């Protein structure tokens, strides 16, 4: 039974018996990457760990710059358990910041660069963040202007640190890194304490802060090392955002723990990706469905089969079996497989990498890894052949930032309700058949429909609205708004975009399709039946086609 434990000021879920099992299985080894980075920097200082378009960082340099940043944190009075945020593209500096946070016991808080004022302001206040690192500009957007707006509205704003451009009155990254500091002693960091907090969209409409410890992340990385054949000499190509649980561990953790190298791409470009992967002899890549589809098309255009590529892990949205089969046939030296997981329980399934097991790799969402999994059907019966996935394991979250978010998330045995429906295949494999939760996954990004519905229902021309996810060959899913208009004016996509832009909502959350309805189907309790909305839209599209 889980209890509460307080470490460095954070209240976390704690189950002593489960912790003992994790330690006995060597999933938790009570060490942080502070110790691991010191070892690798001393033993192999020239080993390349992180590479982006600007720089190639070896072990000694990365450790030295992280130590300098850690001293800057200490000089500013930051203490273990306090939060530092970074809203960065896939840039090498993020690895320096993350390691510096680990050295000082700070909680790393990655923020997706596509988010805007509303979401960023909420997260910074929610975590009481002390410092945030941002680019000066990226993809034509000025982050300095946004943070000036956001922090002006905060009672206790964080210090803003600007990378790769004029700091415009904020702190420059180079100045922070180079500022003369006394050599202050580094604090002792408890491996059970909170290491990272990531926000995930939920059906409440309010993002929820997911807490992971040094030990839970280490368990995840050890699983990938074992199951994905990722170790000394492996080269990970990482176009997936480092602000997500997946991208973060490939860049921030695996190079120190298992001698891998991370190659970062800050803007997804499949043709450039093929060139980089061939030049750097990349062996591993993971990403959502659109990444695999577009990489395959780009490789075909370039006439290369990327012979060094050994593993591609595909997840995050609906993955067509035919895509896995096509990619497996084309990338002839590569095992391509599907996986399933969440920010709360990362890599619940590990995929099938067994030689010749294309059926399981393509037709299921993977083999259950270090998680314990049970399926609960609609009657409440446990360990059914089909039902909602409930999982627990040494790599799972140690709680939400706010305990009220945990009330219906866990059962009495510590299993987390994933919100996805699956069918068990051949004992150890899962096939996802639907989602109990309402989340839309667009190009690997989670969209909480209620958050957007709550804003759009204030539109003067909208009486009722339901946003559902529809299959999309380019992005995996797209958000479609089913609207009952208030009067004669019929809102379209452009009208919704203008309205949500005024609310400073991230562009990827804006619906890409509008369907006008006379009414929305409701159940006896008056709740909109979104599955009926979705079925009706899909049926009408088939008729029109």
N, C-alpha and C positions, 0 to 999 in steps of 0.2 A: 504494500500500500504506500502510495506516494505521500510524503510529508513536505513541509516547507523548510528551507535552509537559507540562511542569509550569508552571502560572501561578497566582500567589497561593496556592500550597500545594496546588493540586488537580491531579491527573494526568488528562489528557484525551486522547482520540483525536485524532490530527492527520494529515492528508494534505495535503502542500504543494501538489500539483497541483490537488486539489479546491478548496483555499482560493483558489488563483490564479483558477480558473474562476469562483468565487463573486464575487470582487472584480471580475473583468472584466465580468461580467454585471450589476454594480451591485446584486446581492442583498446583499452585504456592503459597507458603506460606511465601516466603521471609525469609527463614531460611536455614542455612547450617548444615551439620552433625557435625560441630564444637559445636554448641549449643546442638544438640541432644545427642552427645556422652557425653557431660558434665552431662546432666540430667541422662542418664542411668547409668553412672559410679557412680553417687552420690546415686541414688535410689536403684539400684540393682548391687552393685560392683562385686558380685560373679557370675553373669550370664555369662555363656559361650557363646561367640560370634563367635569365629573362631577356628577351630581345623584342624591341619594337622598331618602328621605322626611324627613330631618332638615335637609338643607343643599344649597345650590347653590354649587359651587366654581368660581370663574373661574381663568384661567391664572395671574394674578399671585398670588392667594391660595394656590393649591395649591403653587406654587413656593416661596413664602415659608414656608409651614408645613413643607414638606419640608426646606428649608434649616435651619429651627430643629431639626427632628428629627435631621437629619444632625449638627448640632453636639452634640446630646445623645449620639449614638452615639460621636462622637470623644472627648467628655469622659469617657466610660466606658472608653476605651481600645480600642474595637473597631477591628479592622484589616481591610484588604481581604482577601477570601477567607473571612472568618468568616461564620457563618450567623445570620440572625435569622428567626424563625418567626412566622407569624401565622395564627391559627385563628379567622377572622372571617367573619360573614355578609357579604352584599353591602352593605358600608357604605363611605362615602366615605373614612373614615380609612385604609382599606387602600391607597388610591391614594397617600396621603401617605407611608405607611410604605414602600411599594415604591419611590417616587421617592427617598426619603431613602437607601434601601439602594443604589440606583444611584449616587447622588452620592458615596457613601463607599466604593464597591467591595465592599459586603457582598453575600452570596448570599441572595436572598429564598427563603423556604421556606414556601409556602402549605400549610395543612393543612385538610382537609375538616372543617367543624364537626360533622358527624354521627359522627365517629370518637370513640373512648372510650379509657380508660386504657391498655389493652394496646397499641393502635396508636400512640397519642400518645407514650407512654414509649419505645417502640422508635425512632420517628423522631427524637425529640429527642436520644437517646443516639447514634443512628447518624450524625447530622450534627454532633454536638458543638455544638448550638445554644447561642448566647450569650444570647438573649432571645426571649421568646414573648409575643405580644399576643393577648389573649382578651377576649370579652365577659364582663361580670359574670354575666349570665344570658341565655339565649336559648331561646325555645320551651320554657320551663319547666325548663330544665336549668341547674344551677349549675356554671359552668366553673371558678370559683375553688376550689370544693371538689375538683374532679377534679385540677386542677393541683397543689393542695396534696398530694394523695395521690401523684401521679406524681413530683413533684420530691423528695419526702421519701425516695423509693427510689433517687434518683440520686446518684452520687458527685460529679458536677460539674453541678448543675442550672442551667438558664438563669434569668435574671431574668424575673419574671412581671409583665407590664404589663396592667392591667385597663381596659377601655373601658366607658363608659355605665353606671356603677354604682359602688357602694362597693368600693374596692380590697381591703378586708378584710385589711390587712396587707401586701399587695403594692404595686407602684408604680402610681399613678394615671396614666392617659394624659395628662390635662390638665397634671398636675404635671411630667411628663417633657417635654412640649412647651414649657411655659412656664418651665422652669428656666433661670436666668441662665447663659449660657455665654460664654466668650471666643470670639472669631471665629478658630477654628483653620483652617488651610489645608486645603482638600479634596484628597484624594490623586488621583494620576493613575490612571485605570482603563483597563486593556487591554481593548478590545472583543472580543478572542478569549477572555477569561477567563469563568469560570462566573458566570452572572447569576442563574439560578434553578434550584432543584432541586425536582422534584415526584415523589411516590411513586406507583407504579402496581402493581397486583396482578399477580402472576405465577404460573405453574404450580408454582413451587417452594414456594409457601405463605408465603414471606417477601416483604414489599413491597420493590420495587427502586427506588432513587433515580435518577431520570432527570435528567441535567445538560444544561442549555441555556446557550449563551453570549449575550452582547449581539448578536453578529452573526447567530447562528442565529435568534433571535427576530425580529431586524429583517428577515431574509429572509422569514419567515412573514408578517409584517405587510405588507411590500411586495407579496407575492403577493395577499393579500386586497384591498389597495387596487386592484390591477390587475384582478383577476378578479371581485370582488363589487361593483364600482362604489361602493366605500366611500371617500369623500374629504370635502373641505371642505363642510360643511353637512349631512353625513349624521348621523343620530341613531340610535344603537344602543340598543335595549331589551335589558337584560341581567338575566334571571332565573337564567341558568345560573351555577353557583357560580364565584366568582372564584378559588377554590382549584384549579380545573381550567385546563388550558392554554387552552381556548377563552375562557371568561369573563375570564381574566386579561388577555389581549391586547386585548379590546374595551375594557376599562376602563383598563389601565395603560399601554398603548402607543399605540393608534391616535389618541387625542385629541391627543397631542403630535406625532406624526409626520405625521398627515394631516388635522388639524383637525376630527375628529369629536367628537360629544358622547355620553357614556355615561349612560343612565338606569338606575339600579340598583333591583332589587326583591329584598328580603332573604328573603321567604317567597313561594313561588309561589302565586298566586291568579289564576286566568285571568280572572275577571270584573273584578277590580281592574286586571289587566294591560291589558285592553281600554280601560278608562277612562284609564289613564295614557298608553297609546300614542296615543290620540286627542288627549288634551290636549297632549302634548309633540310631536305630529306626528312620531312615530318612523318612520324609513325602513327600518331593518334589524333583524332578529332572527335568532338562531341557537339551536338547541336540539335535544334528543333528541325522538323520536317523541311521547311523552306531551305535551310542550309544544305541539307543533303541533296534535295532536288536541283538546286542551282549549282552546287559543286559538280554534280554528275554532268549537267549540261555543259558547264564550262570546260570540264576535262575532255568531254567529247569534242567540243569545238577546237581545243588545243591539240587534240590527237595524242593525249597522254593518259596512261592508266595509273599514274602515280604509284609506281611499283614499290616505293618505300612505305606506303600507307598500309598499316597492319590492322587497325581497329577504327571503326566509326560507330559511335554510340548515338542513336537517334531517339529522341523523346521530346516531351514538352507539349505536344499536340497530337492529334490523330495521325498515325503513321500508316499509310497504305502498304499492305503486304507486297503489292506489285513493285513498289519503289525499293523495298529492301531486296527483292529478288533481282531487279534490274541493276542496282548498285553493286550487289554481290557478284553478279556476272561480269560487270565491266571492270571494277577494281579487283582484279583477279587474285591479288595477294592479300586482300583485306577481308576481315570478318565484319560484316555490317549487321547490326542487331538493334532491337527495340528495347527500351527500358522504361520504367515507371517510378515516379517518386514525387516528392514535394519539398518545399523549403523546410517543412516541419520534420519530415522523415525522408531525407535525401537517399536516392538510389535504394528504394524499397525492393526493386528487382534489379538484377545485374545484367540482364540480357543473356543470350545463349551464345557463347564463344566456342562451343565444342566443335571440332572439325567435322564438316559434313552435315551439321545439324541445321540446315537452312529452314526446314519446316518450322521449328520452334523459334528461330531467329526472326522469321518473317510473319508468322501467323499468330504469335503471342506477344505480350508485352514484357516478356522476360521471366527468368527463373528467380524465385525468392532468394535473396542474399542473406545477410546477417540479421534481417528482421524476423521477428515472429509475426505471423500473419494469420488472421482469422476472418472469415466472411460471415456477415450477419444478414440474414434475409429479411423480408418485409414483415415477417411474423415475430422477429426477434430471435429466431433460432440461430445459434452460433455454429461455426465450422460447417457452414452449408457449402454446397457446390457453387452457388452463385449468391452474391449479396454485397453489401457495402464492405469495403476493405478497412479493416482495423489493424494497425501495425504498431509494434514497439521494437526497440533495438538500441544498441549502444551508440548509434549515430543519430538518434532522434533528438529533437529539441529538448531543452531543459525548462521550458515554460514560455508563456507569453509575457510581454512586458506588463500587461494588466491582467491580474488573476481572474477578473470576471470573464475574460475571453476563453478561459479554460473550462468553464462550467459544463458545457456540453461537448467539449473537445476530447475528453478522456473518459474511459470507463474505470470501474473500480480496480481493475487489474493493470492499469497504466497503459492500455492500448489507446492509440490516437485514432480518432475517426477521420479517415482520409477524405470521405465525401464522394468517392468514386465507386462505381459498381463494377464487379469483375466476376468472371467465371473461372474456376480452377480447371486447368488442363494438365493431364498426365501427372497429377499430384503436386509438383513443385512449380508449375508455370501459371501465370495469370493472363487472362485476356480481358482488357477493359471494355465493358459493354455500354457504359454511360456514366454520367456524373450526377450524383445526388446534389452536389453543390452547383451553383449557377455560374461559375467562373467561365469566362471566355478567354481562350489562349490564342493570342494573335502574334505570330512570329516570335514565339517564346515569351511574350509579355502577358501577364495576367491582367484582365479587365474585370472589375466587379460591376456588373450591370446596375445594381442598386445605387451605387455612388453616382452614376451618370443619370439614372432615372430620377433620383432625388433633385438633381439640378434642372433637368429638362422639364419636369412637371411644372416648374415655375414659368415656363415659356408661355406667353399670352395666347398662343395659338394651339396649345396642347391641352386636351382634357384628360387623356389617359395615355400611358406609354408603357411598353414592355420591350426590353432589349434582350435579344437572344443571339446566340452564336450560330453561324451557318458555315458549312464547309467552304473553304476557299483554296484553290490550287496554288496560289502564290504565298499566302500568309498562314495557311493551316486553318484558321477560322477568321471570319469577319463579324463585326457587330452590326446587327440589323435592328432598327427601331420600328416596332409596330405601334402606330400612333392613331388614336381616336382624336380627330381635330375638334377644337372648341367652337369653331364657326366655319365660315366659308373658306378662309385661308388654309391652304394645305402646306404644312412645313415640309421642306425638302432637306437634302443633305447639307446644302449650302447654308440654309437658315440655322440648322443645328450647329454647324461649325462656327458660324459667327457668334452665336449665343455662348457656346462653350469656350471659345477663344476669349471672350470678355470675362469669363470666370477663371481664366488662366489655367485651364485644364490641359494636360498633356495631349498632344495631337493623336497619339496612337489609341487613345480611349474614345475618340469621336466616332460615332456610328458611320459606316461606309455605305449603308443602304437604308432606305425608308420605305415602309409599306403602310399605306393608309387603310384603316379598318373602320367599320361602323361600330364595332364593339370588340371587346377582348373576352375570351372564354374564362369563366370563373367557376370555382368549385362551390359546394354548399356553404362553405365558411366565407365566401367572398374573395378568396385568394385567386389571383390570376394564374391560370394553368399554362406555364410557359412551354411545356412540352407540346401542348396543343397549338400554341401560337407558332412554334417552330415547325411542327408537322404541316400546318396549313400553308405556311410560306413555301416550304419545300415542295409541297404538292402542286401549288399554283405555278411554281417555276418549271416543274416538269411538264405541265400542260402547255405553258407558253413555248417551251422548247420544242 
